[in-house]
Amino acid sequence: SDIYFLFSGLIGRSWAMVFAAGGFKVKLYDIAQEQLTSALENIRKQMKELKESGFLKGTLSVEQQLSLISVCADLKAAVEGATFIQECTPENLELKKKIFSQLDLVVGDNVILSSSTSCLLPSKLFTGLKHVKQCIVSHPVNPPYFVPLVEIVPHPETDPSTIERTYALMKKIGQSPVKLNRETEGFVLNRLQYAVISEAWRLVGEGVISPTDLDLVMSDGLGMRYAFIGPLETMHLNAEGISNYCKRYRDGMRLVLNTFGPVPEFSGEIEQKINQAMSEKIPSVPKVLDARRKWRDECLTGLAKLKKEMKSD
């Protein structure tokens, strides 16, 4: 059965690699043929590098995985035989709505229409479509090849079987799907992320700590824990269970939380201060940023490998 991806940008290519690693046939669709050609070259290059560094996913060889990926510049031909369509266009509501209304006209009743959006609500994207029951958001975390989480977010009218099939498919290709029971602004990952960013911003802004030290608190402190267990299990283990934790720390937590300031503007003096500190460490020029991203991805790959080993022990 074919899985099929709309648009061959970064996320589309990553998804294609994840699905091919899982042994699925993948079609990449884009309006521009040259985009597709360069996407395939890019995927081939990445797979070879992953193979060399020992991080290629799945049991199939590079050539076998590549043979599963084809490209198509014609929408109607592309959706032919697809069981699952993952849209990966830029984060623009009008563009995405246009794409889904086009898809709505050419797909059958058993294909799942899934969006990679990180912030657009399903009710904004899918309302009014004939195939709304088959529509869902599957939000990956960048880069999905190394970070397995996928947030599955239904439209109010999404059929439960659409949710189940999407969940099962994500599990099958080795991602870690989570189900949201209903949509909420920012889904869950970004709500948690923004809560952290917001307090980080305030602490630096109030002169409590420097930007680089703030990052260390996460990378060499909290983050090490959170790489394996979440905040709720952390509470559970840091006392004799959740109820005991609440009994011990409830008052202290509320005291601290009540001192949190309002939502920051994320601009002005504090922005300049943080920008300066980050730019001293990593100048914001493409070459340096790319090298640092490559390093980040290598770290994530190593961590993913370690997590797998820890699980199988």
C-alpha positions in Angstrom: 0.0 0.0 0.0 1.2 3.5 -0.8 1.8 6.2 1.6 2.0 9.5 0.0 3.5 12.9 0.9 2.5 16.3 -0.3 5.5 18.5 -1.0 9.1 17.7 -0.9 10.4 20.2 1.7 12.4 19.3 4.7 9.6 17.7 6.7 8.2 15.9 3.6 11.7 14.4 3.0 12.1 13.3 6.6 8.7 11.7 6.7 9.5 9.9 3.4 12.6 8.5 4.9 10.8 7.4 8.1 8.1 5.6 6.1 10.6 4.0 3.7 12.6 2.7 6.6 9.4 1.1 7.8 9.1 -0.7 4.5 6.3 1.4 3.0 6.0 2.6 -0.6 6.1 6.4 -0.6 5.2 8.9 -3.3 6.5 12.5 -3.0 4.3 15.1 -4.7 5.3 18.6 -5.5 4.2 21.1 -8.2 7.8 21.7 -9.3 9.6 18.8 -10.9 13.0 20.2 -10.1 12.0 20.3 -6.4 11.3 16.5 -6.6 14.6 15.7 -8.3 16.6 17.6 -5.7 14.5 16.0 -2.9 15.4 12.5 -4.2 19.1 13.4 -4.4 19.0 14.9 -0.9 17.3 11.8 0.5 19.9 9.5 -1.2 22.8 11.6 0.2 21.3 11.6 3.7 20.6 7.9 3.7 24.2 7.1 2.6 25.5 9.3 5.4 23.2 7.6 8.0 24.4 4.2 6.7 28.1 5.2 7.1 27.6 6.5 10.6 25.5 3.4 11.5 22.3 5.3 12.1 20.2 4.1 9.2 16.7 3.1 10.4 14.9 -0.1 9.5 16.1 -3.5 8.3 16.2 -2.6 4.6 19.4 -1.5 2.7 19.8 2.1 1.4 19.0 0.9 -2.1 15.9 -1.0 -1.0 14.6 2.0 0.9 15.3 4.3 -2.0 13.5 2.0 -4.4 10.3 2.5 -2.2 10.4 6.3 -2.8 9.0 7.7 -6.1 8.0 11.2 -7.2 5.0 12.6 -8.9 4.2 16.1 -10.2 0.5 15.3 -10.9 -1.8 15.4 -8.0 -4.5 13.1 -9.3 -1.9 10.5 -10.4 -0.1 10.9 -7.1 -3.1 10.0 -4.8 -3.9 6.9 -6.9 -3.7 3.9 -4.5 -2.7 6.0 -1.5 -3.8 4.8 1.9 -2.4 7.6 3.9 -1.6 11.2 2.7 0.7 13.4 4.8 0.6 17.0 3.9 3.8 19.0 4.5 3.3 22.4 3.0 4.5 25.6 4.7 2.6 26.8 7.8 0.1 28.9 6.0 -3.6 28.4 6.6 -4.9 29.5 3.2 -2.4 27.4 1.4 -3.2 24.3 3.5 -7.0 24.8 3.1 -6.5 25.1 -0.6 -4.5 21.8 -0.8 -7.1 19.9 1.4 -10.0 21.2 -0.7 -8.2 19.9 -3.8 -7.5 16.6 -2.1 -11.1 16.4 -1.0 -12.2 16.2 -4.6 -9.9 13.4 -5.7 -9.6 11.0 -2.8 -11.8 8.0 -2.0 -13.4 7.1 1.3 -10.7 5.0 2.9 -7.6 7.2 2.6 -6.5 9.2 5.7 -5.8 12.9 5.1 -3.2 13.9 7.6 -1.5 17.3 8.1 2.0 17.9 9.6 1.0 21.4 10.9 2.6 22.4 14.2 0.1 25.1 15.1 -3.0 25.2 13.0 -6.1 23.6 14.6 -7.9 20.8 12.8 -11.2 22.8 13.1 -9.5 25.6 11.1 -8.1 23.2 8.5 -10.7 20.6 7.8 -14.2 22.1 8.6 -16.5 21.8 5.6 -14.6 19.0 3.8 -16.7 16.1 2.4 -14.0 13.7 3.9 -13.7 15.5 7.2 -14.1 12.1 9.0 -10.8 11.0 7.4 -8.9 14.1 8.4 -6.4 14.4 11.2 -3.3 16.3 12.3 -0.1 14.2 12.8 2.4 16.7 14.1 6.0 15.4 14.1 8.9 16.9 16.1 11.8 18.3 14.1 13.8 16.2 13.0 11.3 13.3 12.9 13.9 10.8 11.8 15.6 11.1 15.2 12.8 12.4 17.4 10.0 9.9 17.4 7.1 11.8 19.0 4.0 12.4 16.8 1.0 14.3 18.2 -2.2 13.0 16.8 -4.9 15.6 16.9 -8.5 15.0 15.7 -11.1 17.4 14.3 -14.3 17.3 16.3 -15.8 15.2 13.4 -12.8 12.9 12.9 -13.9 9.2 12.9 -12.4 7.2 15.8 -11.1 4.6 13.2 -9.1 7.4 11.6 -7.4 8.1 14.9 -6.8 4.4 15.6 -5.4 3.7 12.1 -3.1 6.7 12.2 -1.9 5.7 15.7 -1.2 2.1 14.6 0.6 3.3 11.4 2.9 5.6 13.4 3.7 2.8 15.9 4.4 0.5 13.0 7.1 2.8 11.5 8.7 3.2 14.9 7.5 6.6 15.9 6.0 7.3 19.3 2.4 8.5 18.7 0.4 10.3 21.4 -3.4 10.9 21.1 -4.9 14.2 22.0 -8.6 13.7 23.0 -9.4 17.1 21.5 -7.7 20.1 19.9 -6.2 22.9 22.0 -4.0 25.9 20.9 -0.4 24.8 20.5 -1.4 21.1 21.0 0.6 19.6 23.9 4.3 19.7 23.0 4.3 23.5 22.2 2.2 24.3 25.3 4.9 22.6 27.5 7.7 24.2 25.4 6.2 27.7 25.6 5.8 27.4 29.4 9.5 26.7 29.7 10.5 29.4 27.2 8.3 31.9 29.0 9.9 31.3 32.4 13.4 31.2 30.8 12.8 34.5 29.2 11.6 36.1 32.5 14.5 34.7 34.5 17.1 36.1 32.1 15.1 39.4 31.7 15.0 39.9 35.5 18.8 39.4 35.6 18.6 36.2 37.8 20.8 34.2 35.4 22.7 34.6 32.2 21.3 33.2 28.9 24.0 30.5 28.6 23.7 29.4 32.2 19.9 29.2 31.8 20.4 26.7 28.9 22.7 24.7 31.1 20.0 24.3 33.7 18.0 22.5 31.1 20.7 20.6 29.1 22.7 19.4 32.1 19.8 19.3 34.6 16.1 19.0 33.9 16.6 17.8 30.4 18.6 14.8 31.3 15.8 13.5 33.4 13.2 14.5 30.8 15.0 12.5 28.1 13.7 9.3 29.8 10.8 10.2 32.0 8.1 13.0 32.0 7.3 15.6 34.6 4.5 13.5 36.2 6.6 10.4 36.7 9.4 12.6 38.0 7.0 13.8 40.7 6.0 10.2 41.4 9.6 9.1 41.9 10.7 12.2 43.8 8.5 11.3 46.7 6.6 8.2 47.8 4.2 8.5 44.8 2.2 11.4 43.5 -0.1 12.0 46.5 2.9 12.1 48.8 4.6 14.5 46.5 1.6 16.8 46.5 1.3 16.7 50.2 5.0 17.6 50.6 5.4 20.2 47.9 1.9 21.5 47.1 2.3 24.7 49.2 5.9 25.4 48.0 4.9 24.9 44.3 2.0 27.3 44.6 4.1 29.8 46.4 6.7 29.8 43.5 4.1 29.6 40.7 2.3 32.7 42.1 5.5 34.7 41.7 5.6 34.0 37.9 5.3 37.2 35.9 2.9 37.9 33.0 3.4 36.5 29.5 6.5 38.2 28.0 6.5 40.3 24.9 9.5 38.4 23.5 10.9 41.7 22.1 13.0 44.7 23.1 15.9 44.8 25.5 15.6 41.2 26.6 15.5 39.9 23.1 18.7 41.9 22.3 20.4 40.5 25.4 19.5 36.9 24.6 20.3 37.4 21.0 23.8 38.7 21.8 24.6 35.8 24.2 23.4 33.2 21.7 25.2 34.9 18.7 28.5 35.0 20.7 28.2 31.3 21.2 26.8 30.5 17.8 26.9 33.3 15.2 23.6 33.4 13.3 25.1 32.8 9.9 23.8 29.9 7.8 27.1 28.0 7.8 27.6 28.1 11.6 23.9 27.4 12.3 23.9 24.4 9.9 27.0 22.9 11.5 25.5 23.3 14.9 22.2 21.7 13.7 24.2 18.8 12.3 25.9 18.4 15.7 22.4 18.6 17.4 21.1 15.8 15.1 24.1 13.7 15.8 23.5 14.1 19.6 19.8 13.2 19.1 20.8 10.2 17.0 23.1 9.0 19.8 20.5 9.6 22.4 17.8 7.8 20.4 20.2 4.8 20.1 20.9 4.9 23.8 17.2 5.0 24.6 16.6 2.0 22.5 19.4 0.1 24.2 18.1 1.1 27.7 14.6 -0.1 26.6 15.8 -3.5 25.4 17.8 -4.2 28.6 
